[in-house]
Amino acid sequence: MPFLNISTYRFVELDDLPALRDRLEASAAAAGLKGTILVAREGINLFMAGEEAALRHWIATALHAEPPFAELPTKDSFSDTMPFQRLKVKIKNELIRMNHPTIQPQQGRAASVEPATLARWLAQGHDDAGRAVAMLDTRNDFEVDAGTFEGAHDWRITKFSDFPAAFDAHRAELEGKTVVSFCTGGIRCEKAALYMRERGLPEVLQLESGILGYFAATGGAAPGWRGECFVFDERRTVAADLAPGDLPPCERVAGLEPS
């Protein structure tokens, strides 16, 4: 497959956002890349695609050359066609809008569980302390409909800024359990985990590297997963082996961003 697709994010304090945006846009355009790069005071979030050699060279010489993004890992997959129509590099107030300024992941990450450990917990039916595991899908309802973990809590939110109110309404469902929040790549479930901790729920973890990281780490087996994973490009979904999915492209999603 000729096109490499990457996604990655990092919560980190950034300044001089216009200059950073201009550097990333110029270097990505020169490399012939397409996709979306979002920068905010709290960090970076990006979904990019291009010819493999060009994209890997850009990661090494442009992205990693920025000190806040040094050695930033990517989640990789491949496709036969370019899944983005154009390149967009944008400055945002929040990488993913939650409207809770006390939630600042750039000041400290949420505790996480590695994919291999989660797979073992799901197989044995509890965590290593014997507590039941509650899988919590923090994505929008249409994303959940494409696929999710079996038995996951799905509160039918339509945008991520609805999550705090949904949690407050459904908190009792999670009491006494080890809660694992998950999302596509990790960015939403990290903020969600921090919010739940702030609200006093003690046993909360995020799934390290999100669903895409779980697919990669489990070699496509994805224990406990059902369906495909919605992605915000023209592939629309990817299967557990990270190949483009089978969900019919009934609507255009080019340019759509997680909300």
N, C-alpha and C positions, 0 to 999 in steps of 0.2 A: 504494500500500500504506500503510495507516494507521499502522503501528507501526515506529518506528526502533529498531534493535538496535545497541548499541555494545559494544565490548570494548576494554580498555586496561589497562596496568600501568605501574608505575614502581618501580624499586628505589631507595629513598631512606631515610635514617635518620628514623624517626618516634619520637615519645614521647607520653605521655599518651594511650594508645590508647583507653581507655574514653570519654574526652571526645570524641575524634575520631569514634569509632563512633557515639556518640549524635547528634552534629551531622549526620553523613551520613545516618543512618537517619531522623531527623526531617525533614530537607529532602526526601529522596527520597520518603518516605511522603506528605508534603504535596503533592508534584507528581504523585502517582498512579503512580509508577514501580514496576516489579517487576524481580527479578533477584537477583544475588548480589554483594556487596561484601566482599572479604577485606582486612583490614589486619593488619600485623605490624610488628615493629621494623624489618624490612628493606624495607617499602614497602606498596604497594596493588595489588590485582588485582581487576578488576570486569567483570561481564557484566550489562548492564542493557537494559531495553526500556520503551518508553512512547510516547505520542503525540509526534510529532516536535517540535512547538513546546515542549511541556512539558519534554521531555528535553534539548533544546538549551538552554533557559533554565536548567535545573538545572546543566548542565555549566558554563555561563558564570557563574552567580551563587553556586553552592554548591561544586562540585568545584574549579573554577579559583580560587575565593576562598581556598582553603587554600594557603598559600605553597608547601608541598612539591609541590603538584600544578598549579601555575600553568602554563598553556599546554600541559597534558598532551594530546597528540593522541589521537584515538579511531579505531578501525576500525569503519566503519558499514555496515549492510545493512538491508533492509526486509522485512517480512512482513505478510501479510493478517491474521494473528491474533497475539495476545499469546503469546509462547513461554515465559513463566514463570508459575507459579501464584501466587507470593508474593514478597515482599521479604525478603531475609536479609542482615544486616550482621554479620559475625563477626570476632572477634579470633583470630588463629592464631599459632603459634610460628614457622612458616615459610609463606610464600605458597604455595610448592610444596615438599613435604617431600623433602629429599635426605639428611638426617642427616649432613652434612659441614659442620661449623661453620666450617671454613677457607674455604669458598666463600661470599664476601660480595660479591655484585654491587653492593650499595649503595656499596661502596668504589671501584668502577671497573667500567665496562661491559666486556663481552667485545667483541673486534673483530668487525665485521659486514661483510656484503656486501649491497649494494642489490639489489632484485629485478631491475632492468633489467640489471645486470651479470651476475647469475646466469643470467638467460635467455640472454644472449649466450654465456656459458661453456658452457651446456648445448648450445647450437646448434653451437658450434665444437668441442666435445668435450674441452676443456681450459681451464685458467685462462690469464691473460695471461702467466704465466711458463712456460707449456707443460706444467704438471703436470696429471695426471688429477684430476678432481673426484669426491670420494666424498660422495654425499648420505646423511646419517645421520638417520633418523627417530627422534626421542627420545620419541615418544608411546607410549601403551599399545597392546597388540596389537589390541584391538577397534577402536580409532581408525584404525590403519593399514589394517585390512581394508576400511574405507569408501573409501579412496583414499590415494595417496602418489605421490611422484616415481618415475618409471620407473627401475628399477635401484637404488633406495635400499636401504641397509643397514637391516634390520629384525630386531632381536634378540629379538622376542617378549616384551618386558617386560610385566608386568601392573600395575606401579605404578612411579612415577618413582624411588622410593628404591632400586629394583633397578638403576638405570642404572650407578652406579659399578662394581658387580661385573660387569655385562655388558660394560662397556668394557674392564675389565682382562682379561676372557676373550677378547675379540675384537680387541684392539688391533692385532694383526698385519695385519688386513684393511685398516687405514687408513694404515699406514706408507708414507711417500713420496708421499702424495697431499695435495691441499688438501681438507680436510674441511669440509663445510658442514652444521652441525646445524640442524634445523628442527623446528617444532612449530606448534600452531594459531595462537597470537598472539605468541609470542616468549619467554615467561617460562621455559619448561622448557629450550628450546635455549640460552638465555643461560647458565643455570646449568651445563648440560652442556658448553658450550664452555669455560667457566672451569675446570671439573674436568679436562677433557682437557689444557688448557694446563698446569695444575698438575702433571699426571702426566707432563709432558715431551713431549707431541706438539706440534710447533712450528707447523704450518700449519693452524690451526683458526679457523673463522669461524662466526658465527651468521647465519641469514637474517634480515635486518632486517625487523621487523614480522611475521614468521612467515608461515604459509601464507595467512592472510586478507589480509595486506599484499601478498603476491605476487599473489593474485587481483586485488586492486584496482589495483595498479601496472601490471599487464599487460593491463588492460582486459578481463578474462575469458578471454583467450587461454591463459594459464597454460602456457607451453611446458614440456614435459617432465612435466607432471602427468597422472595417470590416475585417474579416479573423482571422488569428492566429498570434502568435508572434514567430518569429524565435529565437531559443536558440542555444548556441554553445556546444551542446552535442548530444548524440545519440537519444534523443527524437525528435530532429530537430525542432519541434514547440510545443508550448503550447496554449491551448484554453483560452478563457477569464475567465474560472473557474479554471485556472492553472493546469488542467489535461493535460496529454500528448495529442498532437494534432493529426490530421488525415492526415497531409501532408505525402505522401509516401516517405520512406527513399531512394530516388533515387540516393543519393550520400552519402558517409561516411563523417561525420563532426567531428568525434572524433579527438580531438587534435587541431581543428581549433580555432583560437582566433579572437576576433573583431579586425578589421584593419581600 
